[in-house]
Amino acid sequence: MSTPNIKSVVENMLQPYLDEHQFELVDIEYVKEGSSWFLRVFVDKDGGIDIEDCGRISEYLSLQLDDNDPITDAYFLEVSSPGAERPLKKPKDYEKSIGKHVFVTTYEPVQGLKEFEGTLVSYDGETVVVRVGKKEYELSTSKVASARLAIVF
């Protein structure tokens, strides 16, 4: 099964449990690192997620994966918080992050730059506006390679 299909199958298995317990699915990764495969599930909830939450979600998902067996390779399952620098993947992630400090990379240069760290000014579904210093950059969402919250030191 391909990586996108695995992610979709895992999401379909897990989403009812997350909805029932008011958790938010932030991201799923299925990646090979060295000779090992890792299935990583990032979850959050209002007020933050703790180790017990991760343990309960991991236990539930592990049972679902054992019963349905969608992944043929041996892998390690990891369930965790997305962290302080959580990725912005879905429209609601961008909407909730307006006014916050972000780091955005693009597939191709925009006004000579491919990296933008500053305040997320707006998001309309098609365009992300990031203020870097006193300058604002309009970035087409189709050109955004990655976006995440960023910690200011």
Beta strands, then each sheet from edge to edge (+ up, - down):
strand 1: 24-33
strand 2: 36-44
strand 3: 75-80
strand 4: 101-110
strand 5: 113-123
strand 6: 127-132
strand 7: 135-140
strand 8: 144-149
sheet 1: 1+ 2- 3-
sheet 2: 7+ 6- 5+ 4- 8+
end
